[in-house]
């Protein structure tokens, strides 16, 4: 639940804490990844903006992500970094 501040202002830290606590902390994500993720309002926005492909693959490997989709994601990341 998102906490409301006076005058209807949403506390962005509450949003961050909820999804980071739910998705990253249980995976034992590193502190730098948790801090980086905290800059984004939703997991989707974090995923789209994330700069380190190996960290994205790490998350997929720690979840019940579909194996075929994980492999396709790895290929997509590799295409972006290879000359």
N, C-alpha and C positions, 0 to 999 in steps of 0.2 A: 504494500500500500504506500502510495506517495504521500508524504507529509506536506501539508499546506502551511505556508508561512502567512503572517498577517497580509491582508490585501490580496490573497489568492496566489501569491508567488510560490512556485514549486521549489523545493529544496533539491537541487541537482545532485548533491552528494548522496541523498537518500536513494535516488534512482540508481546511481552508480553502485552504491554499496549493495543494493538488492541483487542486481544481476551478477556482479562480480562475486559476491558471496555464494550465490546459487550455482554459478558455472565454473569459475576459475579456482577459487580457494579449495573446493573439494578435490580438484585435480592436482593439488600441490604445485600450482603454477609459481614461477619465480617472482620475486618482489618486483623486478623491473616490468614484467608483463602485467602484473596486477596494477601497477601504477600507470602504465600506458593505457590499459583498458579503462581505467577510471576516467579518462578524458572523454569517453564516448558515452552517449546517452543509452545506446542499446548494443547488444552483442552484434547485431547486423552492421551497424555503423562502424564498430571497431573492426570487424572482419573486412569490410570494404576498404578501410583506410590503413590497415596494418601494413607495415613496410618490410617485415622480416618473415619471409616465406617459411623458413624452418620452424618458426614458432607456431604458425598456422597449422603446419603438418603435425606438430607435437600435440596440439589440441585435438585434432582429428584422431590421432593415434590413441589418445587417452579416453576417447568417447566411443560410443557404439555407432560411429559413422559407417556408412556403407563402404565396403572395401573398394569396389569399383570406382565410386565417386572420389574416394581418397586418392586413388592412383591417378585419376584424371586431374585432380587438383595438383598433385605433385608434378605432373607433366606440364600443366599450365604455368606453374611457378618456375620450372626449369626453362621453359621457353622465354620467359621474361628476363632471365639472367644470363643465358648463353649468348655468345656473339652471333 
